[in-house]
Amino acid sequence: MRDLQAKCSQFEELANESLMWKEKYIRLLKELRNSKSNEMNIIKGKTEIEFGSEILPLTVEYNPQTDQFSARIPHEVIERLSRATTSMMKD
């Protein structure tokens, strides 16, 4: 009988803990939605990536509203690489 009471007590504790985490999760979701709707700014940054022996500049953007990242290599860098590749293929 004690074993059954102990298991029931543990089950109640787990159920209460589960409810507590569920409430925290719901509050966090609400805060996240509010912050996303209030923030319309796109976060931008610059970095570099290694492409073969080249180090290429890269612009990275994050849109908190859509939760999406994008990365761009400047057009002039792509053109330079394209010309270099084309001249290597001719040789």
C-alpha positions in Angstrom: 0.0 0.0 0.0 2.8 2.4 0.8 4.4 1.7 -2.6 1.1 2.6 -4.3 0.9 5.8 -2.2 4.5 6.8 -3.0 3.9 6.2 -6.8 0.7 8.3 -6.6 2.6 11.0 -4.8 5.3 10.9 -7.5 2.7 11.0 -10.2 1.0 14.1 -8.7 4.4 15.8 -8.5 5.2 15.1 -12.1 1.7 16.3 -13.2 2.2 19.5 -11.2 5.6 20.0 -12.7 4.3 19.4 -16.2 1.6 22.0 -15.7 4.2 24.5 -14.4 6.4 24.0 -17.5 3.4 24.2 -19.8 2.4 27.5 -18.3 6.0 28.8 -18.6 6.1 27.7 -22.2 2.8 29.5 -23.0 4.1 32.7 -21.4 7.3 32.4 -23.3 5.4 32.0 -26.6 3.3 35.0 -25.9 6.4 37.1 -25.1 8.1 35.9 -28.3 5.0 36.7 -30.4 4.8 40.2 -28.8 8.5 40.9 -29.4 8.3 39.6 -33.0 5.3 41.8 -33.8 7.1 44.8 -32.2 10.4 44.3 -33.9 10.3 44.8 -37.6 14.1 45.3 -37.9 16.2 43.0 -40.0 19.5 42.1 -38.2 22.5 42.4 -40.6 26.1 41.3 -40.3 29.2 40.7 -42.3 31.5 37.7 -42.3 33.8 35.8 -44.6 33.7 32.3 -46.0 36.4 30.1 -47.4 35.9 29.2 -51.1 38.8 27.0 -52.2 41.8 29.2 -51.7 39.7 32.4 -51.7 38.2 34.2 -48.7 34.9 35.8 -49.8 33.0 38.5 -48.0 29.5 37.6 -47.1 26.5 39.7 -45.9 24.2 37.8 -43.6 20.7 38.9 -42.7 18.2 37.6 -40.2 14.5 38.5 -40.3 12.9 37.9 -36.9 9.4 38.2 -38.3 9.9 35.3 -40.7 12.6 33.6 -38.6 14.7 33.2 -41.8 18.4 33.8 -42.6 19.8 34.9 -45.9 23.4 35.2 -47.1 24.7 37.2 -50.0 28.1 37.4 -51.8 28.6 40.8 -53.4 27.9 40.8 -57.1 31.3 42.1 -58.0 33.0 39.2 -56.2 30.9 36.7 -58.1 31.8 38.4 -61.4 35.5 38.3 -60.5 35.3 34.6 -59.6 33.4 33.9 -62.8 36.0 35.7 -65.0 38.8 33.8 -63.2 37.0 30.5 -63.7 36.4 31.2 -67.4 40.0 32.2 -68.0 41.2 29.0 -66.2 39.0 26.9 -68.5 40.4 28.6 -71.6 44.0 27.9 -70.6 
